[in-house]
């Protein structure tokens, strides 16, 4: 696995809280942050999929409703 370093600035309180919580769950700060980002990415992706699914369902419903009027168009 190729590793890339990300760097970001945070306040002292955030950094200390992150270190403390990582220690409580037995992780290094970097592993704790990595896990948190993975979980956030998974939630964002799930929300995106749910949104697209709802949009697609609405499109299908609209299309199906538009075809309802054609059922009695005289074609047997």
Secondary structure, DSSP 8 states (H G I E B T S, - for coil): -----------HHHHHHHHHHHHHTT--HHHHHHHHHHHHHHHHHHHHHHHHHHHHHHHHHHHHHHHHGGGGSS--
